[in-house]
Amino acid sequence: MKLFPKSAFARTVGLLALVLLLNQMVSYLMVSNYVVKPSIEQMSQLVAKQIRTMFISDRVLSNQNESLAVAFYNATGIRVFSDEQAQDEGLEKTTYYGYLSSLMSKHLDGVAEVRVSQGQAFYIWVKPPQAPRYWVRVPLESIHSGEFSPLIVYLIVIGVLSVLGGIMFANWLNRPLKALETAAQQVGRGEFPEQLSERGASEIMSVTKAFNQMSRGIKELENDRNLLMAGVSHDLRTPLTRIRLAAEMMPTSEDYLAQGIIEDVDDMNDIIDQFIDYVRLDQQEKASRESLNELLEQTLANLPDSWEKTFSADLGDCPLVWVRPLSIKRVVINLLENAERYGHSKACVRSGYDKQRKTVWFSVSDDGPGIPEEQQQNLFQPFTQGDKARGGVGSGLGLAIIKRIVDRHNGRITLRNQAEGGLCVRIDLPLRKALAS
């Protein structure tokens, strides 16, 4: 259901608002039925009794008993007006109340009309069934215009204050969860933030404590792996250097064998370098706001002279983006190396800006055989190659390294086979600074 909120914060606020709404509705009905309604009925009965008193004798409205009418007005403040006089006294500015009219009709045993005027003085105007051409004006000095409907205002004020309090409470309750989410994303990118403060509800404190322990364990495991890889690479390079030196000292008659050994040693050194790159990934490099096109141009300008493919660039206008420059250059050079290795004759580097998604992108496309779609997602796993499509050269860490770097930038990598042939690899990077510096 799309209307049902997904976040804990929105659900908490929604639950509080729903409970408050139900409470307000019940309070409104209770106060209306047991406080306001009885008070209005009692007021209507009192007004009706006063009007009945005026019409005990039909001579009240006659000129012969004018003194009695004046005395009654002086005692109660109630006055009787004809239709014309009532208009002059401001009857057109009054408000008709159907509920009060029905109550008054019941009390006066006939059809009555009730109007209310609110101003400096509060009056109830009644057209009684005993004198349908006259209006009786009853003053109610104890009720002021601003206090006639206080219940709705009271409920609105209480509701708004309660919702604001609920939002503050939900925000306080979910703030540790938001910090936990941010820290988990950093750990997922291979970064290790400071230990989170254990605060909030007891359940959240337990989760935070478990997360801190997990983060420490992963960091220690990462450090052990780095140390192991550094030791292995150091121990392997020494015998590889001796093998290369021995191969170079072989007799001239065995140059073909020596050349093969030297090439194998170079391949092994490259594989060791890839292992180290996969583990370290420039974790100490600082993030900065850079021009993506400049990074692409610098990488293209420094390609090895031994590469045989033709590389072209089609760069669009791109705003500055927060990246780790060396890491992005490593992504580009790895993609270009794949294009050099698997393409036929040429490759193209493109870039652009996606205004809708607020991302900049670049892509590297070649004219090689491409990769079957069912194999594309598996290529991001370490030591996985598209053997059937593009051969088995390398250690299978190139795309895995690219994927880790892109993930650390909160970016997205996609592969697709081009209609004209070849593979296109596209990298999307967000403009916002969403990575640790």
N, C-alpha and C positions, 0 to 999 in steps of 0.2 A: 504494500500500500504506500503510494508516494506521499500522502499527507502525513503519515506517521513519521516523526523525526527519528534519525538514526543515531545522533550523538547523545551521550549521557547528559550533557548540559541541556540540550533542547528537550530531552525527555523529562528531566527534572523540573524545568521551568513549565513545561506543558502540563505535567501532573499537578504542580502547585496551582497553576491557573485554573485547571479543571475543578480541583477540589474547592478552590476559592469561589468559582462561579456557582457551583452547586450550593455552597454555604450561603452565598449572597441571595440566591433564588429562594432558598428555604427561609432565610431571615426576612426577605421582602414579603413572602407570603404570610409568615407568622405575624410580623408587625402590622401588615395591612389588615389581616383578618381579626387580630385580637387587640390591636391598639388603635390604628387609624380608623378602621371601619366602625367600631363601636363609638368612637368619639364623634365621627360625622353623624351617625344615627342619633346620638344623644343631642347634638347641636340642632339637628333637624327637628327633633321632637320639641325642644324648647322653643324654637322659632315658631313651629306650628301651634303650640299652646298659646303663645303670645298673639298670634294672628287670630286664633279662635276667640280669645278674650275680646279682641276688637269687634268681632262680629256676633257677640252675644245678642245684641239688639241691632236691628236694621237701621236704627236712627243714628248710628254712630257717624255715618257719612252725611247726615242732613245738617242744614244750617242751624236747626233748633238746638242741636247738641254740640255746637262748635266749641263751647267751653269745655265739654267733657273730652273732646278730641285733643284740645290744647293741653289739658291737664295730663292726659295719657302720654302725649308726646314729651312733655316736660319730665315725666317720671321715668319713661323708658327710652326716649330718643327715637322711637318708631314713628315714621311719618307715612302718610298715604298720599299718593299722587295719581292724577289721571294720566292717560297715555301721553297727552301733550305736555303736561308738567314734568313727567318722568324723562321725556326727551330733552327738555331744557335742563334737567338736573344731571344729565350725562349718561342716560341709559344706553346710548349707542356705543359707549366705550366699555360696556360690561362684557363679560364672557359667559356664554351659556354652558351649563353643566347638566348633562342628561341624567347622571346618577342621582344628583341632588334633586332634580325635578321629579324623578320617579319616587324617591323617598317622601318628598313633600306631598305629592299627589296621594300617596297612601295614607299619610297622617291627616290630610284635610278632606279625605273622602271625595275627591274629584280631581280633574285635570289641572295641575298647577305647573307654572314655569318658574325656574329659578335661575337667576343670573348673579354673577359676583363681580364687583368692582374693586380694584386694588389700586391704591394711590396713597395719599397722605392719610386717608381714613379707609377702613375696610367695611364694605356694606354687602349685605345679601338682599337682593331684590326678588320679591315673590309676587307673582300674579295669581291670587287665590281664586279657587272656583266660586267662592261666595260673591266675588266682585270682579268679573273677568275684564272690566274696563279700567281697573285701577291696579296700581302697583304699590306694594307695601315694602318700604325700605327699612331694614333692621340693621343697626350698627353693631359691629363686634369689635370693640376697641382692644380686646386682649390679644387679637391676632393681627400680625403685621404682614405686609405683602411679601417681604423677604423670607418669612418663616412659614409660608403656607404649604410648601412641599419640601420639607427638609430631608425626608427619608431617602429620596433618590440621590440627592447631593451627598448625603452621608455615605451611602453605599458606594457611590463612585469614588469618593476620596479614600475610603477604606480599601476598596478594590485596587486602586492604583498604588497606594502605599504597600499593600500586601504583595502585589506582583513585583514591585521594585525590590522589596526585601527578599522575595524568593529568587530573583535574578542574582542579587548579591550573594545569597547563601549558596546557590548552585555554582556560581563562579568560584567562590572560595572552595567548595567541595571538589570541583573538577580541575582546579589549577594544578595540583600535583599530577593528575593524569595527563594534562597537556605537557608538562615538563617531562614526564615519563615517555610520552610519545615522541617528543623531539630527540631525547637521548637515545631511544631505540632506533630511530632513523639514522642517527650518527653512527651507532655501532654497526648497523647494517651496511653503511658505506665504508666500513673499515676504520672509522675514527673512534676515539675513546674519550668521552667527555669526563669532567670532574664528577665525583660521586654525588648523587642526588641527596638532598636533605630529606630525611625521613619524617614527614609531617602529614597532617590530615587525619582522616578516619583510620581506625585500627587496621581495617582490611587494606587500605591504600598503603599504609606504612609497611605492612607485611609484603605487599607486592613490590614496593620500592626497595626494601631490604633485599629481597630475592634478586631483583634486577641488578642492584649494585654488586652482589656476589657473582652473578653471571658475567657482568661486564669485567670485573677483575679477573675472573677465570679466563675469559676470552683474550684479554690483553696479555696475560701471562703466557697463554698458549701461542699467541701471535709472536711474542718476544722469543719464546723457545724455538719456534719455527724459523724465525729470522736468523737466530744464532746457529741453528743446525744447517740452514742453507749456506750461510757465510762460511761455516767450517768445511762443509762438503765442497763448495766451490773452490776454496783455498787449497784443500788437499788434492783436488783433481787437477788444478791448473799446473801444479809443480810437475807431476809425471807427464802431463800433456806437453809441457815445454820441453822436457827431456826427449820425448818421442819426436817432436818437431826438429829439435837440434840433431838428433841421430839421423833422421830422414834426410836432412840437408847435407849431412856428411857422408851419405852413401855414394858409392862409385857412380861415375857418369853413365856407365852401362846400365844402371838400374834407375835412371831418371824417371821413367814412367811409374815405377813402383814408389819412388820417393814422392813424386808429385801427388799420387793418390793418397799417401799417408798424410801429407801436409794438408790436403783438402779435407780429409776426415777430421784432422785435429782442429781446423778452422770451424768446421760444422759443429764439433763438440763444444768449442768455446762459445759459439753463437747460442747453442742450446743452453749452456750454463748462464749466459747473460740473460736469456729469456726467463729462466727460472728466477733469477734475482729480481728482474723487473716485475714479474708477477707477484712476488712476495712483498717488495718494498713499495712500488708505485709512487715514489716521490711523496711520501706521507708528510715530510717536513716542509714541503713547498708551500709558500704563502699564496693565497688567492688575491687576484688583482683585477681591475677593470681594464679589459684589453679589446683591441680591434680584431675580430675574428679574421677578417680579410688579410690583415698584416701578418698574422701568424701563418695563414695558408701560403701567402706569397714568400715568406721567409723559408718555409719548409721546401717549397718547390724550387727555390733558388739554390738550395744546398743539397740537392739530390746527388748521389754518387755518379761520377762520370762513366762508370762501367755499365750503368743501366742502359738498355737498348730501346725501350718503349718511348713513344712520343707522348708527353704529358702537356695538356692544355688546361686553361683556367677560364671559367665563366662566372665571375664573382659579382653578386648583386649588392645593393646598398644594405648595410647591416649596422645597427647601433652597437655601442660598446656593451660587453657582456662580462660578467664575473666568472673568471676561469683560473685554473692553474696553468700558466703558459707552457711550461715544459711538458706537462701531462698531455695537453691538447696536441702539441707538436708530435708527441710520441704516438698518439692515436692516428694522426695524419700520415706519419711516415710508415706505420704498420699497414695502413690501408693501401698506400702507394706501393709498398713492397709486395703486397698480395696482387695488386694490379700488374706490377712488373713481372711477377712470377707466373700468373695464370692468364694474363691477357695476350692477345695475338700481336697487336701492333700499336695500340694507342689507349690512352685513358684520359678522363676529364674530371677536373675538380670544380664543383659548383657551390655556391652559397646563396643565402637569401634570408629574408625576415618574414616571419608569420605573425601579422598584426593581431589576428584573432586569438591565437594561443599565447602571444607574448613570448615567442621563442625565436632564436636565430638557428640556422641550420647550415650544414655543409654536407656534401656527398662526394663520393669517389666512385666512378663507374668505369668499367673496362669492357673490352669486346671479346672476353673469353667465353668458355662453355657455360658459365653460370653454375648454380647449385640447385638441385631439386628442392621444391618447397618442403617436402617432408623431412629433409635433412637440415634445414636452415636453423631452426631453434637449437638443435643439438650442438651446433658449431660453437656456441658460446661456452660450452663446458670445457674445462681444461683437458688437454691431450686428445681432443676430438678433431678430426679432419674430414673434409668431404672427399674421401678417397675415390669414390666412384665417379665423381664429376670433374675434379680439378687436380687429381694426383695426390701423392702422399708426402710431399716435401715439407720439411720443418718439423717442429715439436708439437704442433697443435695448440700452442699457447697464444698465438697472435690475437685472435678474436676474443679469447678469454681476458687478455690484458685490456683490450679495448673496452670490453663490457664492464670491467671493474672501474676503469677510469670514468666512463660515462655515468655509471651509477653513482660514483662519488660526486659528480656534478649535478645530480638529480635530473639527468638527461634521459634520452630515449634513443635506442639504436634499432634500425629496421633494415632488413635485407629484402631485395626483390629482384627477380630476373627481368631484364628489359625485353621489350617486344622485338627490338632489332638485334638482340643477342647480347650476352654479357651480364655481369652482376653489378647492381648499384647498392652501395651501402650508404645510408643516410643517418646523420647524427643531429638530434635536436637538443638545444641547450636553453634553459630558462634564462630570462634577462635578470630576474631578481637574484640578490645575493643570498643563496640558500645553502651555502657550504661554509664550513669552518675555515677561517684563515690561518 
